[in-house]
Each structure stands twice: as structure tokens, then as C-alpha cells.
């Protein structure tokens, strides 16, 4: 039997969003991992109805590049269409949680 003395990681601080060319970058700081490497981030983006949804194409928190860079890049055109349907000049809201 293997026993690992670790707990779930702390909740990351709220992510920042910035526009770069035709993309919105969702960026966050790595939280304290409680002695076990973080292996996935859950990334949720708020839609026009105020609900949060995942985009596993552009913001897959299990992707090694997303994990390493602590950010994902989603085209603004994706955010303008369902399931987000965000109008122009809307602040993109996101939330991130970490798992190990």
C-alpha cells in the first residue's frame, strides 16, 4: 500500500483576462499545491446568461502546455458564439480551480 501525505491544492486567485490580437488570454498564478503536483486545471468561462462553461478545445486545463504556461488562449470569435454569446465590449469573466 502506498500512502501519499498530500492534500488538494489551494484555490488559485481569480484569473486575469487580457486581449492579444484576436485572442483572449485567461491567465492565473499557480496556487500552493500542498505537496502534490497539479495535474489539471478546471477553466470556466462565463457566458452571456451568467453561467460558466468549459471550452476543451482552446482552454483544456489538462493540456501540458496550458499547465506549464498557466494560461489558455481562446479566439474572440469563439466567445461571440454559443455557448458564450458574449456581445462586443463585454468583460470576459473566468474562474479556475486546480486538481492533483
Secondary structure, DSSP 8 states (H G I E B T S, - for coil): ---------------EEEEETTEEEEE------TTS---EEEEEEE-TTS-EE--TTT--TTSHHHHHHTEEEEEHHHHHSTTT---TT----EEEEEE-
